[in-house]
Amino acid sequence: MLIQDDSSNHHPMTLAEFKSSLELNKEPQGSEPYLLALWQDAKGNWGVAHYIVQAIDHPDAAWIHAYLHRKEGDEFNAKFWYNLAGKKFPTSNLNDEWEEISSYFLSR
C-alpha cells in the first residue's frame, strides 16, 4: 500500500518544539508521515522510519529514505535515493541533515 503525499497540512511546530517532543514517548499529534518518520528515526526507531517513507511515492519521501540509508552506512543505496529526491549527496553531518530535513517539513 502506498501512502499518498499530502503536503497541504501545516505544522505550527518549530524545530525546537519538534526536538523537544523527542523526550516524550508519544508521537506529535497531527504530524504528517514525513515528520513521523523523522521523529521515529530520532527516537532510535530506524526500521519504523524506513517503513513509513518506503510506502510514500514522492521525492520528499526519497530524501528521508536517502538520509536513512546514509545513516545506516549504505552509501550506494543512499545515493540512489538522493538522486530520486533530486538532491546532492550531503557533506553535512547526519545531525545537521536531520535538522535541515525536519525544518523543511515543519515550514510547509
Secondary structure, 3 states (H helix, E strand, C coil): CCECCCCCCCCCCCHHHHHHHHHCCCCCCCCCHHHHHHHHHHCCCHHHHHHHHHCECCHHHHHHHHHHHHHHCCHHHHHHHHHHHCCCCCCCCHHHHHHHHHHHHHCC
